[in-house]
C-alpha cells in the first residue's frame, strides 16, 4: 500500500502453494497442509502516492466481478457521481481501499464456494453461517450476471442497463452486499462461532465502504485469536 494499489486482486491473480515439507499441521485428528499465497500480475497497478490526484482520469481496471460499488457508479455515471455521492465513504473507498474490497470479495468467494455445505456449517455448530452463505449467493449471482452482460453484450449496453435499472442496478448490489455484511457480523457475534469470528470480522470490514482495517491489522487479529 505505501508503494502501489494492485487494482486487480482476483482469483486468477493469486497463486497458492502447498509445501511438501514444513507445512504439515495437526488439527485435532486431521492433517492439513498450510498453504502459502502470492499475488501476481501488477500490470494494472498505480502509484498509491499520486492516486488521489489521478483517480478520476484513470481507466477502470481489473475483473468486474471484483469491482466495488463506486467503480460501477463511475462506469455508469462518471467519476463526478462518485465524488459527489451523498455517501462520501464510497469516494474514500475508491481512493484508498480498492484492494481491500477485492480481497474481501475473493475471501468470501473462497469461503462460501469451497465449504462442505452439508457437514461443515450446520446451524447447531455454526449458527448464522447458512444465512450468510444464502445472502452471499444472492450477491454473487447478481454480480456474475452483470459480469456476463459486460463481456457478452459489451460495455455500452451494460452502461445503458445500469442507467435505466433500479431494481437490479448498482443500488441493489450495494443493498445485498450490506445484507452480507450484516449476516457475517451476526454470525461473528454468536459465541458458537468464536473459532471463525476473526475471519468473519475481517471479511465484513474489507467489503464495507466504512471499513477501517489496515493490512497490518489483519495478521494481528489472527495472532491475537491464536
Buried (B, 14 or more C-beta within 10 A) or exposed (E): EEEBBBBBBBEEBBEEEEEEEEEEEEEEEEEEEEEEEEBEEBEBBBEBEEBEEEBBEEEBBBBBBBBBBBBBBBBBBEBEBBBEBEBEBBBBBBBBBBBBBBBBBBBBBBBBEEBEEEEEBEEEEBBBBBBBBEBBEBBBEBBEEBBEBBEEEEEEEBBEBBEEBEEEBBBBBBEBBBBBBBBBBBBBEBEBBEEBBBBBBBBBBBBBBEBEBEEEEBEEBEEEEE
